[in-house]
Amino acid sequence: MGFPLGSARLWWALSYYGHDRACVLDGGLRQWQAEQRAMSTDIPLVEPATFTPHVRPEWLASKEDVVAAIGQSGTVIVDCLTPELYRGSGERHLWGQRAGHIPGARNVPYLANIDPTLARVTAAERERLLASGRSLTFAARDTLADLYRDAGVTPDREVITYCGRGHAGACGLLALKLLGYERARLYDGCWSEWSADPQLPVEVGPL
């Protein structure tokens, strides 16, 4: 699809387990082919090796971490889902048992990392965009920096990203790491875990 959702999720997982050389191809195979770069059907021979994981807890936020972060000025929670899902209206939330978002979370939809003007597209517009074949590379760093700063996500604060199941949230985390946000991590349980616990608070309504 050209957009880093599954690839960003794998990048996060490898990074969390201590792999230092995990990268994501900006724009994916779609962009590679659009730029007429070399392609091959050869299957490379890879020597088997043993990878010893070294878990880096600073890449992961638990449900308890998120609960503790609510209302704290030093931490900002970023919801990377669409505005409809954030508000708790429009399309049905496929990964949650309740509608809405974590209280106090800022909404920076994953598509905004390509172009901030795409932050408010509808579900139908989003499907047309993904099928259009247009470039889906990340926006320039200055544009990304403005996007997150305008949402109140600044480098002096700790950041916790989340989404429905960890894909869009990993994409937002990837953008923040590109900008040099060292104190940024993913809430891996995401909305699927949060919404399933009736004791946890939920907000609905406008941005």
LUMTOR-607313 format. One record per residue (C-alpha): chain; residue in one letter; x, y, z; residue number from 0. Coordinates in nm, 3 decimals. Layout:
% LUMTOR-607313
["A", "a", [X, Y, Z], NUM] ...
% end
This chain:
% LUMTOR-607313
["A", "m", [0.000, 0.000, 0.000], 0] ["A", "g", [0.298, 0.232, 0.026], 1] ["A", "f", [0.210, 0.357, 0.372], 2] ["A", "p", [0.415, 0.246, 0.677], 3] ["A", "l", [0.162, 0.070, 0.900], 4] ["A", "g", [0.260, -0.296, 0.915], 5] ["A", "s", [0.622, -0.208, 0.837], 6] ["A", "a", [0.630, 0.053, 1.115], 7] ["A", "r", [0.486, -0.203, 1.355], 8] ["A", "l", [0.763, -0.450, 1.269], 9] ["A", "w", [1.025, -0.172, 1.295], 10] ["A", "w", [0.897, -0.094, 1.646], 11] ["A", "a", [0.899, -0.460, 1.752], 12] ["A", "l", [1.255, -0.514, 1.627], 13] ["A", "s", [1.370, -0.194, 1.796], 14] ["A", "y", [1.198, -0.290, 2.121], 15] ["A", "y", [1.379, -0.624, 2.123], 16] ["A", "g", [1.715, -0.455, 2.068], 17] ["A", "h", [1.772, -0.471, 1.694], 18] ["A", "d", [1.971, -0.160, 1.599], 19] ["A", "r", [1.952, -0.189, 1.220], 20] ["A", "a", [1.579, -0.196, 1.152], 21] ["A", "c", [1.469, 0.052, 0.884], 22] ["A", "v", [1.151, 0.135, 0.693], 23] ["A", "l", [1.156, 0.211, 0.320], 24] ["A", "d", [0.990, 0.552, 0.284], 25] ["A", "g", [0.696, 0.518, 0.046], 26] ["A", "g", [0.732, 0.142, 0.032], 27] ["A", "l", [0.766, -0.071, -0.280], 28] ["A", "r", [0.515, 0.157, -0.454], 29] ["A", "q", [0.752, 0.454, -0.435], 30] ["A", "w", [1.053, 0.238, -0.525], 31] ["A", "q", [0.882, 0.126, -0.845], 32] ["A", "a", [0.754, 0.478, -0.921], 33] ["A", "e", [1.115, 0.597, -0.917], 34] ["A", "q", [1.201, 0.313, -1.159], 35] ["A", "r", [1.461, 0.165, -0.928], 36] ["A", "a", [1.614, -0.177, -0.985], 37] ["A", "m", [1.401, -0.484, -0.918], 38] ["A", "s", [1.504, -0.848, -0.895], 39] ["A", "t", [1.337, -1.187, -0.872], 40] ["A", "d", [1.649, -1.352, -0.731], 41] ["A", "i", [1.618, -1.504, -0.385], 42] ["A", "p", [1.931, -1.417, -0.185], 43] ["A", "l", [2.110, -1.678, 0.022], 44] ["A", "v", [2.103, -1.579, 0.387], 45] ["A", "e", [2.329, -1.743, 0.640], 46] ["A", "p", [2.138, -1.852, 0.952], 47] ["A", "a", [2.232, -1.663, 1.265], 48] ["A", "t", [2.119, -1.632, 1.625], 49] ["A", "f", [1.963, -1.308, 1.742], 50] ["A", "t", [1.979, -1.250, 2.116], 51] ["A", "p", [1.705, -1.005, 2.222], 52] ["A", "h", [1.784, -0.722, 2.460], 53] ["A", "v", [1.451, -0.569, 2.556], 54] ["A", "r", [1.448, -0.188, 2.566], 55] ["A", "p", [1.162, -0.096, 2.800], 56] ["A", "e", [1.181, 0.272, 2.702], 57] ["A", "w", [1.013, 0.180, 2.371], 58] ["A", "l", [0.700, 0.041, 2.537], 59] ["A", "a", [0.420, 0.195, 2.743], 60] ["A", "s", [0.189, -0.028, 2.944], 61] ["A", "k", [-0.172, 0.038, 3.037], 62] ["A", "e", [-0.054, 0.141, 3.382], 63] ["A", "d", [0.193, 0.387, 3.227], 64] ["A", "v", [-0.088, 0.548, 3.029], 65] ["A", "v", [-0.314, 0.572, 3.334], 66] ["A", "a", [-0.033, 0.744, 3.524], 67] ["A", "a", [0.028, 0.985, 3.233], 68] ["A", "i", [-0.328, 1.119, 3.212], 69] ["A", "g", [-0.337, 1.480, 3.328], 70] ["A", "q", [0.042, 1.505, 3.363], 71] ["A", "s", [0.184, 1.814, 3.192], 72] ["A", "g", [0.516, 1.643, 3.123], 73] ["A", "t", [0.359, 1.371, 2.908], 74] ["A", "v", [0.139, 1.393, 2.600], 75] ["A", "i", [-0.068, 1.103, 2.467], 76] ["A", "v", [-0.115, 1.092, 2.089], 77] ["A", "d", [-0.409, 0.915, 1.924], 78] ["A", "c", [-0.298, 0.824, 1.570], 79] ["A", "l", [-0.638, 0.710, 1.443], 80] ["A", "t", [-0.877, 0.896, 1.215], 81] ["A", "p", [-1.076, 1.195, 1.346], 82] ["A", "e", [-1.400, 0.992, 1.327], 83] ["A", "l", [-1.262, 0.721, 1.552], 84] ["A", "y", [-1.105, 0.976, 1.783], 85] ["A", "r", [-1.437, 1.156, 1.828], 86] ["A", "g", [-1.627, 0.830, 1.864], 87] ["A", "s", [-1.847, 0.899, 1.562], 88] ["A", "g", [-1.867, 0.795, 1.200], 89] ["A", "e", [-1.708, 0.464, 1.109], 90] ["A", "r", [-1.733, 0.178, 1.358], 91] ["A", "h", [-1.426, 0.106, 1.566], 92] ["A", "l", [-1.316, -0.241, 1.454], 93] ["A", "w", [-1.067, -0.289, 1.738], 94] ["A", "g", [-1.250, -0.144, 2.035], 95] ["A", "q", [-1.542, -0.227, 2.256], 96] ["A", "r", [-1.618, 0.140, 2.323], 97] ["A", "a", [-1.608, 0.454, 2.111], 98] ["A", "g", [-1.386, 0.755, 2.177], 99] ["A", "h", [-1.029, 0.812, 2.292], 100] ["A", "i", [-0.807, 0.813, 2.599], 101] ["A", "p", [-0.879, 1.127, 2.805], 102] ["A", "g", [-0.656, 1.418, 2.714], 103] ["A", "a", [-0.509, 1.250, 2.407], 104] ["A", "r", [-0.417, 1.470, 2.108], 105] ["A", "n", [-0.528, 1.352, 1.766], 106] ["A", "v", [-0.260, 1.332, 1.496], 107] ["A", "p", [-0.402, 1.089, 1.236], 108] ["A", "y", [-0.147, 0.865, 1.070], 109] ["A", "l", [-0.218, 1.007, 0.722], 110] ["A", "a", [-0.111, 1.351, 0.844], 111] ["A", "n", [0.246, 1.223, 0.849], 112] ["A", "i", [0.230, 1.221, 0.469], 113] ["A", "d", [0.048, 1.551, 0.432], 114] ["A", "p", [-0.106, 1.748, 0.721], 115] ["A", "t", [-0.399, 1.843, 0.495], 116] ["A", "l", [-0.499, 1.475, 0.494], 117] ["A", "a", [-0.568, 1.479, 0.866], 118] ["A", "r", [-0.938, 1.544, 0.813], 119] ["A", "v", [-1.018, 1.317, 0.517], 120] ["A", "t", [-1.323, 1.093, 0.544], 121] ["A", "a", [-1.307, 0.714, 0.536], 122] ["A", "a", [-1.420, 0.712, 0.172], 123] ["A", "e", [-1.162, 0.974, 0.075], 124] ["A", "r", [-0.895, 0.774, 0.254], 125] ["A", "e", [-0.976, 0.461, 0.052], 126] ["A", "r", [-0.960, 0.657, -0.274], 127] ["A", "l", [-0.627, 0.806, -0.170], 128] ["A", "l", [-0.472, 0.467, -0.090], 129] ["A", "a", [-0.591, 0.332, -0.427], 130] ["A", "s", [-0.481, 0.636, -0.627], 131] ["A", "g", [-0.115, 0.541, -0.666], 132] ["A", "r", [0.009, 0.878, -0.539], 133] ["A", "s", [0.332, 0.907, -0.344], 134] ["A", "l", [0.293, 0.813, 0.021], 135] ["A", "t", [0.632, 0.921, 0.151], 136] ["A", "f", [0.659, 1.107, 0.480], 137] ["A", "a", [0.631, 1.485, 0.474], 138] ["A", "a", [0.945, 1.696, 0.500], 139] ["A", "r", [1.091, 1.716, 0.851], 140] ["A", "d", [1.000, 2.083, 0.894], 141] ["A", "t", [0.639, 2.003, 0.800], 142] ["A", "l", [0.629, 1.709, 1.043], 143] ["A", "a", [0.781, 1.921, 1.319], 144] ["A", "d", [0.511, 2.187, 1.269], 145] ["A", "l", [0.239, 1.921, 1.261], 146] ["A", "y", [0.330, 1.781, 1.602], 147] ["A", "r", [0.418, 2.114, 1.760], 148] ["A", "d", [0.077, 2.254, 1.658], 149] ["A", "a", [-0.083, 1.953, 1.831], 150] ["A", "g", [0.109, 2.027, 2.150], 151] ["A", "v", [0.354, 1.743, 2.100], 152] ["A", "t", [0.692, 1.898, 2.175], 153] ["A", "p", [1.037, 1.741, 2.230], 154] ["A", "d", [1.051, 1.855, 2.593], 155] ["A", "r", [0.764, 1.621, 2.684], 156] ["A", "e", [0.739, 1.245, 2.701], 157] ["A", "v", [0.515, 1.106, 2.428], 158] ["A", "i", [0.298, 0.795, 2.420], 159] ["A", "t", [0.142, 0.701, 2.087], 160] ["A", "y", [-0.143, 0.456, 2.034], 161] ["A", "c", [-0.409, 0.350, 1.786], 162] ["A", "g", [-0.635, 0.047, 1.754], 163] ["A", "r", [-0.386, -0.240, 1.753], 164] ["A", "g", [-0.041, -0.081, 1.728], 165] ["A", "h", [0.007, -0.016, 1.356], 166] ["A", "a", [-0.090, 0.350, 1.313], 167] ["A", "g", [0.058, 0.423, 1.656], 168] ["A", "a", [0.389, 0.276, 1.541], 169] ["A", "c", [0.370, 0.496, 1.231], 170] ["A", "g", [0.330, 0.804, 1.451], 171] ["A", "l", [0.619, 0.685, 1.668], 172] ["A", "l", [0.835, 0.642, 1.357], 173] ["A", "a", [0.765, 1.003, 1.257], 174] ["A", "l", [0.855, 1.125, 1.605], 175] ["A", "k", [1.179, 0.926, 1.608], 176] ["A", "l", [1.268, 1.080, 1.271], 177] ["A", "l", [1.224, 1.419, 1.437], 178] ["A", "g", [1.456, 1.323, 1.721], 179] ["A", "y", [1.196, 1.262, 1.992], 180] ["A", "e", [1.396, 1.030, 2.217], 181] ["A", "r", [1.134, 1.004, 2.494], 182] ["A", "a", [0.861, 0.862, 2.273], 183] ["A", "r", [0.713, 0.513, 2.306], 184] ["A", "l", [0.421, 0.304, 2.190], 185] ["A", "y", [0.128, 0.193, 2.404], 186] ["A", "d", [0.121, -0.157, 2.262], 187] ["A", "g", [-0.213, -0.258, 2.414], 188] ["A", "c", [-0.375, 0.035, 2.233], 189] ["A", "w", [-0.748, 0.096, 2.209], 190] ["A", "s", [-0.827, -0.275, 2.188], 191] ["A", "e", [-0.699, -0.320, 2.544], 192] ["A", "w", [-0.805, 0.018, 2.686], 193] ["A", "s", [-1.166, 0.005, 2.565], 194] ["A", "a", [-1.209, -0.350, 2.694], 195] ["A", "d", [-1.155, -0.239, 3.054], 196] ["A", "p", [-1.477, -0.073, 3.179], 197] ["A", "q", [-1.293, 0.081, 3.472], 198] ["A", "l", [-1.079, 0.298, 3.244], 199] ["A", "p", [-1.207, 0.642, 3.141], 200] ["A", "v", [-1.298, 0.730, 2.784], 201] ["A", "e", [-1.365, 1.065, 2.616], 202] ["A", "v", [-1.588, 1.125, 2.315], 203] ["A", "g", [-1.662, 1.438, 2.121], 204] ["A", "p", [-1.492, 1.698, 1.903], 205] ["A", "l", [-1.120, 1.760, 1.868], 206] 
% end
